[in-house]
Structure formats: structure tokens, C-alpha cells
Amino acid sequence: DRIDPFAFKFQFKNVEYSSGRNKTFLCYLVDKGNTVDGLLRGYLEDEHTGSHAEEAFFIQCLPNYDPAVKYTVTW
């Protein structure tokens, strides 16, 4: 998934006052190595998750983490 261009411009525009710009976006790329589903990519907003973006990532994007698989995570 990609961030909507309007949302990106609103959140990251360089302005003196940033009213309403309080979201955290975590962009990620996960390589699961030699697995069927291979790559996982996207972004996550933490405004409504109730947890930090990194914690929300594991809860929402990798809920069935397999310790036997080697993951390469870039964010």
C-alpha cells in the first residue's frame, strides 16, 4: 500500500503551525526469505492503534510471527 498523496502532503508539509498533524507513519518492507509469501510492504498509521508504531507493526502486520523464519525488516 502507498500513502495517499493528499494525506502525505498534509502531514509532511513544512509549515510554521502544524495543527492536526500528529500522526506517525511507519513505512516497512519485510523479507521473509525463502517463503511462499516472500515480501510484505506497506505503511502503518499509529494514531488510532493505542500503541507505538513499532508495537502496532508486530500486532497488525506480523501477528503470526514464526521464530523459525528469518525476517529482514526495513522501516
C-alpha positions as CSV (number, residue, x, y, z in Angstrom):
1,D,0.0,0.0,0.0
2,R,1.0,3.6,-0.6
3,I,0.2,6.7,1.5
4,D,-2.5,8.8,-0.2
5,P,-0.6,11.8,-1.8
6,F,-3.0,14.3,-0.2
7,A,-2.5,12.8,3.2
8,F,1.3,12.7,2.7
9,K,1.4,16.4,1.7
10,F,-0.9,17.4,4.6
11,Q,1.2,15.5,7.2
12,F,4.6,16.4,6.0
13,K,4.3,19.9,4.5
14,N,6.7,22.3,6.1
15,V,4.5,24.8,7.9
16,E,5.0,27.1,10.9
17,Y,2.0,25.7,12.8
18,S,1.2,22.1,12.5
19,S,-2.4,21.8,13.7
20,G,-3.8,18.4,13.1
21,R,-0.5,16.9,12.1
22,N,0.1,14.4,14.9
23,K,0.3,11.0,13.2
24,T,3.2,8.7,13.0
25,F,3.6,6.8,9.7
26,L,5.8,3.6,9.8
27,C,6.7,2.5,6.2
28,Y,8.0,-1.0,6.1
29,L,9.4,-3.8,3.9
30,V,9.6,-7.3,5.3
31,D,11.5,-10.0,3.5
32,K,10.6,-13.4,4.8
33,G,13.4,-15.1,2.8
34,N,12.5,-18.3,1.0
35,T,8.8,-18.4,1.9
36,V,5.8,-18.5,-0.4
37,D,4.6,-15.0,0.5
38,G,8.1,-13.5,0.2
39,L,7.8,-9.7,0.5
40,L,5.4,-7.7,2.7
41,R,5.4,-4.0,2.2
42,G,3.2,-1.1,3.2
43,Y,2.7,1.6,5.9
44,L,1.0,1.8,9.2
45,E,-0.5,4.8,11.0
46,D,-0.4,4.7,14.8
47,E,-2.9,7.4,15.5
48,H,-5.7,5.0,16.3
49,T,-3.8,1.9,17.5
50,G,-3.3,2.8,21.1
51,S,0.3,1.7,21.0
52,H,3.6,2.8,19.5
53,A,4.0,2.3,15.8
54,E,6.6,-0.4,16.2
55,E,4.4,-2.4,18.6
56,A,1.4,-1.9,16.3
57,F,3.5,-3.2,13.4
58,F,4.0,-6.6,15.1
59,I,0.4,-6.7,16.2
60,Q,-1.1,-5.8,12.9
61,C,1.4,-6.8,10.2
62,L,3.2,-9.8,11.7
63,P,0.6,-11.3,14.2
64,N,1.7,-14.9,13.4
65,Y,5.5,-14.3,13.8
66,D,7.3,-17.6,13.2
67,P,10.6,-17.8,15.2
68,A,11.9,-20.4,12.7
69,V,11.8,-18.0,9.8
70,K,14.5,-15.4,9.3
71,Y,12.9,-12.0,8.8
72,T,14.6,-8.9,7.4
73,V,12.6,-5.8,8.4
74,T,13.3,-2.3,7.0
75,W,11.4,0.7,8.3
